């Protein structure tokens, strides 16, 4: 268990003055479930605050929830008002309506927001607060919301005393959309409900999808960034919607979200079919550009079938000719990759 990790997870479907959403609450709940899973984020239950909108929206903005104060309460419960280090990592997840007041800003609209009265929590002010106060060593923000260009003042959680320690804070931000873009929640027949595309791609990555795991079996900020952006585009194409995730720019690519045991690594089946020209040679398989040999055998005989971890690319060499083939598990079809040799 990661007892030194904390999370604030917000999902808002019901708004006072904006159209309702249909996937924000379930997406937020799904992310919270990953956080609490011992094989996922491994957070203790008392370290996770799941803040959801009610089934029926309030009739006026004064009573509407969640509001900015609910996030402030969660941070205070974690000890943020004491102006000292709280823990190693804070996850901040938001699914709901959002706007982009500036190209490098996101205003997360709370339930009391309405057209021209953008009650919000701003991404940049939040990051500034966490850096100033050094409450956590790492801050991970996941925002599954739109970033349409609209004018608004971004707000931050408030505390009586904002003096901090000045310690270095490493942050990592994942955004569902580029500046001025939209985030969609199309219907997913696989789960029979609507889902935010960023959250779907993120959960796939965190659960160990091929391409999201490094050669050491780690899911890191770097592998997450590499997986999520093209995956969101692929999901958007499939759903026939226009959405591009903003490429994350991790300050430190070595933030580790999970370390998979060897038996948990995704795998694929590699089938090598030697032809007449290679029958007298030997075949060698290496991992990426590493010099060591993983597997070898004569090319003569029947097909060579192997099951390999899908967390790296491989190189198949024909020893006699020096010819080689790059084997990329991401290009496998239903977990199968075939290499016919001459």
N, C-alpha and C positions, 0 to 999 in steps of 0.2 A: 504494500500500500504506500502511496505517496502522501504521507500525512502532512508534508510541508507544502502541498499544492492546494490552491483554492480556485473557486470558479463562481462567476455570476453569469447566469444564462437567462436571457430575456426573449420571450416570444409573444408578439402582439398581433392578433387577428382583428380585434374589435377596436375601432377608433370612434371618437365623438364626431369629428368633422371630415373624415376621409373614408374612402371606400374600404370595406372589410377585405381582409386577406383570408386564405383558406389553408395555408400550410405552415405558417410561422410557429404556431403553438406545437404542432406535432414535430416539426423539425427541431425546435428547441428541446423538446422532450427527448427526442432521439439522441441529440448531442449530449444531454445530461446523462442518459443511460450509458453512453460510451465512457463518460468521465467516471461514473461509479463502478463500471465493470472492472473487476480485478485483472482481467486480460486486456483492458483498455487503458483509460487514464489512471485507474487505481486510486481515486480520491475517496476519502471517508465521507460518509453521508453528511456529517455536520459541516463539511467544508464546501458544500455546493448549495447555492441559492438559485432555485428555479423560479423565475418570476414570470407569470403568465397572465394574459388578459382574461377577464371573465367571459362566460358564454354570451352574456348580454351586455352591450356597451352601456356606459353610464349616460344619463340624459344631458349632463353638462360637463364641461371640462374640469370643474373643481373636484368632482367626484370620480373622474376617470382614472383608471389604473391599468397598467403600471405608469407611474410618473417618475421624474428624476429622483424624487425623494426615496423611492423604493430602492434604487441603486445605492444611494447614500447610506441608507439603513443597513444594507448588506455589507458595504465596506466598513461601516462602524462596527457591525457585529464581528467582523474579522479582526478588528483592532486598529483600523486605519486612523482613527482620531487620536491615537496615542503617539503619533509622530515617531515611530520606530519601525524597524523591519518586521513584517508580518510573516513572510514565508518565502519559499524559493520561487514559486511561480503563481501567477494569476491568469486564469482563462477568462476572457470576456467575450461571450457569444451574444449576438443580437440578430433576430429575425423579425422583420416588420417593414414598415415604410421608411425610406431614407431619401435624402436629397444631398446634392453636392454644392454647398455655398462657394467653394473654391476648388481648384483642380486637385489640391492635395488635402482636402477636407471632406468628411462625411458627417452629416447631422442625422443621428438616429432619432427618428420621430417617436415620441412617446404617445400614449393613448389619448392624452389631452391635446394633441396637435390637430390643427385644422388649417385650411387654406389661408395663407397670410398670417397665421399665428403658429409658427413652427416651434412648438415646445419640444425641446430635443436635448440629447446629450451628444456633444461633439467629440469625434475621434481624437483630433489633435489636442484639444484641452485635456482630455482624459490622459493621453500619453504624457503631456507636460506635467500633469499632477503626479503621475506615478514616477516620472523621472525626478521631479523636484523632491518628493518625499521619500523616494527609494523604499517604498513599502514592500516591494518584491524584487528579487534578483532578475526575474524574467516576466515579461508581460506579453501574452498571446491574445490577439484580437481577431475574431472571426465575425465579419459583418455580412449577412446574407440579405442585402437590401439594395434598392435602386440608388443612383447617384445623379438624378436629373438636376440640371443647373438651375437652382432657385436661390434667391437671396434670403439669408437668415443669419442670425447671430448664434454661433455654436456655444453651448453652455457646458460647464464641467460640474462634477459633484463638488459640493462645498463642505468645508470643515472649519471649525473655529480657529484652528491654528495650522497653517500650511507650511511650517518650517520643517525641513527634512534633513537627512543626514548627508546628502550630496553623494552617496555611493552610486557607482555605475549601475545602470539598468539596461538589460538587453531586451529589445522588443521585436515582435514578429507579427505582421498584419496581413490578413487574407481578406480580400474584398471581392464580392460577387460580381462587380461590374466596374468597367472603366469609367472615367469622369464623363458625365452627361448620359451615361448608359442606363439601361434597365436591367432588373433582375426578375426572372420569371419563376413561376411555380406550376409547371404543366402537370397533367395527370400522368401518373406512372402506373401502368397496368400490372407491373410486377408486384407492387405492394397495394394496389387498389386505392390509391389516394394521390393527392397532389403533393409535390415535393419541390423545395427550392433546389436549383441545379447545383449551386455551390455546396450546400450541405450534403447532397447526394455524393458528389465527387469527394468531399472531405472525409465522409464516413468510409467510403471505399478505401481511400488511402490509409486512414488510421487503422482499418481492419486488415491491412497487409496486402493490398492489391499489387500485382506485378507492376514494377515501375515506381512504386512508392517506397521500396525497401532498398537500402544500400547493400553493398557486398558483405558487410559485417552483420546484416540482419537488423539494422536500425531503421526506424522511421524518423526522419529528422526534418528540420525546417527546410533544408535544401531539397530533399526528396519530395516533400509535400508540395513545395512550390513547383517543382518540375512536373509533378503528376497532375495537380489540380487545374492549371490553366488550360492545357489542351483537352483535358477531360470535360471541363465545362463547355468548351466549344463543341466537342463531339456530341454531348448530351443536348445542347441547344440545336444543333443541326438535326438530330433525330426527332426532336419535338417541334421542329420548324418554327423556331423563335430566334430572335437576334439577341445574343448575350455573349459578352467577352469578360472573363474575370481579369482583374487588374493583376499583372505579374507581381507577386510579393518580392520585396527587397529585404531579405533577412540580414540584420546587422551581423549575426553570428550563425553561419549555416549549420552549426553543430548542436543546436537545441534538439534534444532527443525526446520524442513523444512516446516511443515504444521500442523495446528490444525484443525481437522475436526469437524464440527458441528454434533450433534446427528443424524440429518437427512441425513448427508453425509456418515455416517459410512457404510461400506459393511455389508451385513447381510446374514444369511443362515436360512433354515427351518429345525427345529429339530422335528422329529416325534418319539414319544415314544409309543410303543405298549405293554401294560401290558399283562402278561400271567396269568395262573390260580394260580400259587404260590404267586404272588404279589398282587392279587386282594384285600386282606384285609389290605394292608399296605398303608402308605403315601409315596409320592415321593417328593423329594426336589431337587432344582437346585441351585447351587452356582457358582460364578465366580471364576475359578481357585482355589487358596488356601485361598481365602478370607472367613472369618467366616460367613458373613451375607448371608441370604437366599434371592435369587432373585425371585423364583417362587416355589409354592408348591400346591399339590392337592392330593386327594385320588387316588390310582391306579385303583380302580374299574371304570368300564365304558368303553367308547370308547377310541380310540387313543388320545394322548395328542399332539397337534401340536402347536409349538411356532416359532415365528420369532425372532432371537437373533442377536445382533451385532457380526460380525466375527472378532473382534479385540482382542479376548482372548479365552482361552480354558475354559471349564465348567466342573463341576462335578455333576453327577446325582446320588443321594443317594436313596436307598430303606431303609426307616427308620427302619422297623421292624427287618431286618437282618443286617443292617450296611454295606451291600454290596454297592459298588459304581462303576460308569463307568465314564471314562474320555472322554469328548466330545471335539474333536479338529476340528474346522471349516476347517482347511487346508485339512482334509481328507474327506470333503464332496464331493459329486458327483453332479456336476451341481447345486451347492447351496443347496443340500438336504442331510440330515444326518439322518439315521434311527437307532433306538435302540430298538430291540425286547427284552422284559424282560421275564424271566421264569414264 
